[in-house]
Amino acid sequence: MRFEFYEDIRAKQISDFIVIPIFGILVVYDIIRNIKKGEKNWQKYIIDFFKGTALFSVFYFLIIRRFFSCLLIFVNSIFGEFETVTISGTIIEKIDRKGSGKDIGDHKITIKQKETDLIFDTRIDIIENYYKGQNVEIEMKKGILNLMYK
């Protein structure tokens, strides 16, 4: 069982925090290098620069970011357990859509905890144990990157 949105968003934020500053440093380095080199054709350089930036942005946000965030989630669950957090609340929604053929199923529960709703992505064998309106207490572990998992 895992947080559907929390874990993914936190991993993407960590990925952005690492990759975007590195990209910014490389951009500044490229500009300084071209100034020192004595670039004559600035119009062509600017067009090529924006094409490269756009291509990197598309490639990063569609492919690299997802791969890197999945890698962070994997590393978080493998290395170390710092603490255990108990999440208690009431199940307000249960989605149990079975898959068929190429379509995989969708199994989620939403837990109302004080003023927040927590959405958990789970498996079919786990979701069978829960029903709408049930009071639950779930123990989640925090990994090395402070992301929760079970």
C-alpha positions in Angstrom: 0.0 0.0 0.0 1.4 3.5 -0.8 0.2 7.0 -1.0 -0.8 7.6 -4.6 -0.1 11.3 -4.8 2.1 12.1 -1.9 5.0 9.8 -2.6 5.1 10.5 -6.4 4.9 14.3 -5.9 7.6 14.3 -3.2 9.9 12.1 -5.4 9.3 14.5 -8.4 10.1 17.5 -6.2 13.4 15.8 -5.1 14.2 15.1 -8.8 13.4 18.7 -9.8 15.6 20.0 -6.9 18.5 18.0 -8.2 18.2 18.2 -12.0 17.0 21.7 -12.7 19.8 23.5 -10.8 22.3 21.3 -12.7 20.7 22.2 -16.0 20.8 25.9 -15.0 24.5 25.7 -14.2 25.2 24.0 -17.6 23.2 26.8 -19.4 25.3 29.5 -17.6 28.5 27.6 -18.5 27.4 27.4 -22.2 26.7 31.1 -22.4 30.0 32.1 -20.7 31.9 29.6 -22.9 30.4 31.2 -26.1 31.1 34.7 -24.8 34.8 33.8 -24.2 34.9 32.1 -27.6 33.8 35.2 -29.3 30.5 34.0 -30.8 29.7 36.0 -33.9 26.4 34.6 -35.0 24.2 35.3 -31.9 20.9 35.0 -33.7 21.7 31.4 -34.7 23.1 30.6 -31.2 19.9 31.9 -29.5 17.6 29.9 -31.8 19.7 26.8 -31.2 19.8 27.5 -27.5 16.0 27.7 -27.3 15.6 24.6 -29.4 17.9 22.6 -27.2 16.2 23.9 -24.0 12.8 23.0 -25.4 14.0 19.5 -26.4 15.6 18.9 -23.0 12.5 20.1 -21.2 10.2 17.8 -23.1 12.6 14.9 -22.7 13.0 15.6 -19.0 9.4 16.1 -18.0 8.1 13.2 -20.1 10.8 10.5 -19.6 13.7 11.3 -17.2 11.6 12.8 -14.4 9.3 9.8 -14.2 12.3 7.3 -14.3 14.3 9.3 -11.7 11.3 9.6 -9.3 10.6 5.9 -9.6 14.3 5.3 -8.8 14.0 7.5 -5.7 10.9 5.7 -4.5 12.7 2.4 -4.9 15.8 3.6 -3.1 13.6 5.0 -0.3 11.9 1.6 0.3 15.2 -0.4 0.1 17.6 1.6 2.3 16.7 2.1 6.0 13.6 2.5 8.0 13.7 5.6 10.3 10.4 5.6 11.9 6.9 4.2 11.8 3.9 6.5 11.4 0.3 5.4 12.3 -2.4 6.8 10.0 -5.9 6.6 11.5 -9.2 7.6 10.0 -12.3 6.5 8.3 -12.5 5.1 4.8 -14.7 7.4 2.8 -14.2 5.9 -0.7 -13.2 2.5 -2.0 -12.4 2.1 -5.7 -12.1 -1.6 -6.8 -12.1 -1.7 -10.6 -10.9 -5.1 -11.9 -8.8 -5.1 -15.0 -9.2 -7.2 -18.1 -7.0 -7.8 -21.0 -4.5 -5.0 -21.4 -6.3 -2.8 -18.9 -4.9 -3.2 -15.4 -7.2 -2.8 -12.4 -7.6 0.3 -10.2 -7.6 -0.4 -6.5 -7.7 2.7 -4.2 -9.0 3.6 -0.8 -9.5 7.2 0.5 -9.1 7.8 4.2 -10.5 10.9 5.9 -8.0 12.0 8.6 -9.1 15.1 10.5 -9.1 17.8 7.7 -7.2 15.9 5.0 -8.1 13.0 2.7 -5.4 10.5 2.0 -5.5 8.4 -1.1 -3.8 5.0 -1.1 -3.0 2.9 -4.1 -3.2 -0.8 -3.2 -3.6 -4.3 -4.6 -6.7 -6.3 -5.0 -5.9 -8.8 -2.2 -5.5 -5.9 0.3 -8.5 -3.9 -0.7 -10.8 -6.8 0.0 -10.2 -6.4 3.7 -11.6 -2.8 3.8 -15.1 -1.4 3.4 -16.6 2.1 3.2 -17.2 3.7 6.6 -14.6 1.5 8.4 -12.3 3.1 11.0 -8.8 2.0 10.2 -5.3 2.4 11.6 -2.5 1.8 9.1 1.2 1.7 10.1 3.4 3.2 7.4 7.2 3.2 7.4 9.4 6.2 6.5 12.4 5.4 4.4 15.7 7.1 3.9 14.2 9.9 1.9 11.4 10.5 4.4 8.8 9.0 2.0 6.2 6.7 3.5 5.5 3.2 2.3 4.2 -0.1 3.7 
